[in-house]
Amino acid sequence: MEKMWFYSDDGKDKKGPVQESHLRALNLPPNTLVWSEGMANWSPLKDVAAFQAGSDPAPVPLVATLSPVAPVGGQPLPAGIGWLTFVGVIHIIMGIFACLSCFGLIYGIPMIMGGVALLGAKNLLGSLTTVDASTVPFLEKLFQSFKLVGWGYILMLITTMIVLIIYFFVFIAVFAKLMPNFPH
């Protein structure tokens, strides 16, 4: 495992820890202060033997030179976690409405439980600042799935409202036609 390093441009704002290969990939100025376990004090990068010319640097992966250095723990949490809240709340609301009918209890209670579980998962994920890099693609796909489900719910609600409005106007039109036939 590579040695972990902290670095600071101004001596006050300390960053890291980062792997040695990532620190090399940053191409920091020689006066940048660095520190690693086993060192007594912070030292300028140019004075640290591991970073002096002629030292055998560890190979730097191409990804490290193309992407920003990730904090300890991996990558930042991907965007899209808010859709878990939306889908969870919609599940709870739909479950409550389903429970208002006799047979709706069969699927209403699991929908409420699923919505509560989604909100709990969202809270747990929201407390993370970083995730393991290998889980980022999974989380991106998961969040994309919840986004699509959320948009499906939005379209379903809009369609339902349009259908209800159409039914209302059809009912009014039919009622108005039948009204003259009723005796007063």
Buried (B, 14 or more C-beta within 10 A) or exposed (E): EEBBBBBBEEEEEBBBBBBBBBBBBBEBEEEBBBBBEEEEEBBEBEEBEBBEEEEEEEEBEEEBEEEEBBBEEBBBBBEBBBBBBBBBBBBBBBBBEBBEEEEBEEEBBEBBEBBBEBBEBBEEBEEEEBBEEEBBEEBEEBBEEBBEBBEEBEEEEEEEEEEEEEEEEEEEEEEEEEEEEEEE
